[in-house]
Amino acid sequence: MLWYLINFGIILVFIALFLITRQMNKRWSKINDYLGTVTNTVNSIRYGDLTTKIGKLEHPTYQNVTDSINRMVETLNDREKMIVEYQSELMRQNKLLEAVINSLSDGILIINDQNIILRATPKVTDWFGVKGTNVVGKNIDEFLEVCDGNINLNRMIAKDIYIKHTPTKNFTMSAIKLVIDNNKKRYVLIIKDVTNEREIETLKDDFVATLTHDLKVPIIAESNILAFLLEGKFGEINERQQVALKNMQISNKELLNLVQIVLETYKIRDGGIKLRRENILLNGFIERILADTEPVLQDAGLHVKFEKGRNIKVTADAMQLERVIKNLINNAIYHSNSKKDIDIKIGEIPNFITISVIDYGQGIPKNEQGLIFNKYYSAAKKFRKIGTGLGLYLSHQIILAHGGEITVESEENVRTEFCIKLPL
């Protein structure tokens, strides 16, 4: 009896195992089917189909996973639409920027540190005589030359260049280093056609030089006639006539000086300053200059206090140095709004002799002190006085040609000091 019971129990166990195994096979089959569906959905997403979704399932565990995957697909779909919109806007902005750059009158190049062209605007390809993108990948040296023969991309600002295909025009080129996250060096080259500007500048300079040269002749003739009249060569003159003639003579000298400054400025541009150096004893040299400017000082009601130094010799061009000192004295007279004396001092610093001209007038604002030696800058215009704006520019160039420098220190309505430093 026991044996039968044992056998029956074993049979029941096998039946139970069979039923459990069958149930598990069905469950695994459903899992496999579900995993297959998930795999197909993922593969569809992988290849860009974001419309595929997993159908609704009755099993709550599977449904949670299904809902999560479907939400992920919807999110990816929304993100893709946003990306497409961003890409479209980026393309529109890129086309706008490209249109703006291509419409510029200047040409733009992008090159690497080997001078290989990476990109060029249509203006550049026209100047280079190359169609479209054919210029890309070529060395910039094939198309242009820097006029001084030195290409330094880190320090290139408006350098004159020669473009081989367009030899009749004048060009300048500037370089800007591009800051990129990677270690590759890139440079933006801006090429500007300055042909018209150069032609206009040449015409203007030629006109001014010719005009001032022609003006000088009648001014000198007038100066000679005034001198003859004051000397009585055309008969005696009374005291009132003499005063009037002397005033005319002073004005004549000022006009001649203005014309001479303009002429000298253009001579500097064409060939630089040519110095005729000689040994000059400064004390006597400045005293002679003060004697020449005495009539102007008297007319302005001013005096000069000359503080002599030891009688030092400097090697300089006497005519050019006299022009500088006279210009500084005249500036001190014109810009003085007080009756305080003008001081002139001679001093020494290591390796240099100094000549200082100090006035106690209106002064120069700090924001203008760095501009006064620029060409055509004139503080006189603010005070309705005559001035070309070339006097200090020319003075600065003359002192530089001597190997020295000229500086200014000023406090408004207190004092202004111009200091000439000449090498010993």
ABEGO torsion letter per residue (X at the ends): XAAAAAAAAAAAAAAAAAAAAAAAAAAAAAAAAAAAAAAAAAAAAAAGBAABBBBBBABAAAAAAAAAAAAAAAAAAAAAAAAAAAAAAAAAAAAAAAAAAAABABBBBBBBAAGBBABBBAAAAAAAGBBEAAABGBBAAAABBBAAGBBBAABBBGBBBBBAABAABBBBBBBBBBBBABABBBBBBBBBBAAAAAAAAAAAAAAAAAAAAAAAAAAAAAAAAAAAAAAGAAEBBBAAAAAAAAAAAAAAAAAAAAAAAAAAAAAAAAAEBBBBBBBBBAAAAAAAAAAAAAAAAAAAGBBBBBBBBBBBBBBBBAAAAAAAAAAAAAAAAAABABABBBBBBBBBBBGBBBBBBBBBBAEBBAAAAAAAABBGBBAAAAAGBBBAGAAAAAAAAAAAAAGBBBBBBBBBGABBBBBBBBBX
